[in-house]
Amino acid sequence: MISLSPEQEMLVSSLEDLAEREFTDKAFEWDGPPWENVELLAEQGFLGINIAEEYGGGGMTEFDAVLTIEAVGRVCPDTAEFLYNQQMVAPRAIEMFASEEAKERYLPPVLDGEDAIAIAISEPEAGSDVGSMRTHVEEDEDGTLVLNGEKIWVSHVEQSSAAVVWTKFPEGLGSVIVDFDAEGVDVEQHYANMAEQHQTHFRMENVAVPEENVLTRGKDGFKNQLQALNWERLGSATVANAWARCALDKALDYVQTREQFDQQIGDFQGVEWMLAEMTKELEASRALTHRAAVRAHNRGEAPDRLDSSLAKLYAGQMVEEVTSTSLQLHGANGYQQGHPLEYLYRLARGRRLAAGTDEIQKNQIAAAVKRNGLPDLA
């Protein structure tokens, strides 16, 4: 595991203390984003610590953002997911590629804990195959950019003022920022996924896009989008690791207090082996994720697709297995509606789908190693 600096150790310790003290009582009870927690994190300077200080962030590294998500997620999974979305997804893409005007408009409210920015990629007929995307931008005779299309599976729409929308330009794929209150944006349907998280299907009909709201386009548009997506995938791995740590913590607590056959169930060798396997898988996943974040920082760029896909693939499979094993150790208690393990199990399954399915990650990994060989160990 990568050694932490004294400053990073203090960051983790401070966040773990804050989460234990302030987030424990309401963890697993949120219906929607945990705004009280978000506001507190913003007040303490822990929201958007990887975003530049000039926009209200902390000016720290992506590895520091990874550490914050892990520290919070072992207590409150929903807060960890919000941090992931608002530190490593749409706001990160805005910081990377937006105009100065757009950065100054959209980032400060997010980092103050007052707003959120959604990410909109999938469509009814375009999921993994982004090339079949139908959402498109055309340019009128007067130079106005006009957007038409629809998006599905979009999270946090009800709490967000805008979304980063993937779209086609005449010259290829790109992305723009769309305000949800813009004329022509129409919400078709809100629905819930397996974890009962709210998602949205919305349409865009002749929506005018200001030039300053264009993030990526041109010959490097899709390449730049994928750089932002690699951060999203690394964030997905991070939140999966956080949830797995939460599940493992709960398993450790339970097996050391639950007694059957006149002894703690944690003293049975079979249970000890289950705990060992869970620990092994979690620490291996964290090592992949931490290495990817640090290597990207050392190179001064986004993580490459091999590092991010390896981390995401491993973490997504790992968190499903660890939460399942923890639920198994809890027996019927963990299977009841409202139990933390029941929720974590449903929540974890999405990590193998969002930001690219397992199968897409395998394609990315195979393509990278065929082209460049195996990654360096350092």
Secondary structure, 3 states (H helix, E strand, C coil): CCCCCHHHHHHHHHHHHHHHHHCCCCCCCCCCCCHHHHHHHHHCCCCCCCCCHHHCCCCCCHHHHHHHHHHHHCCCHHHHHHHHHHHHCHHHHHHHHCCHHHHHHHHHHHHCCCCCEEEECCECCECCCHHHCCCEEEECCCCCEEEEEEEEEEECHHHCCEEEEEEEECCEEEEEEEECCCCCEEEEEEEECCCCCEEEEEEEEEEEECHHHEEECCCCHHHHHHHHHHHHHHHHHHHHHHHHHHHHHHHHHHHCCCEECCEEHHHCHHHHHHHHHHHHHHHHHHHHHHHHHHHHHHHCCCCCHHHHHHHHHHHHHHHHHHHHHHHHHHHHHHHCCCCHHHHHHHHHHHHHCCCCCHHHHHHHHHHHHHHHCCCCCC
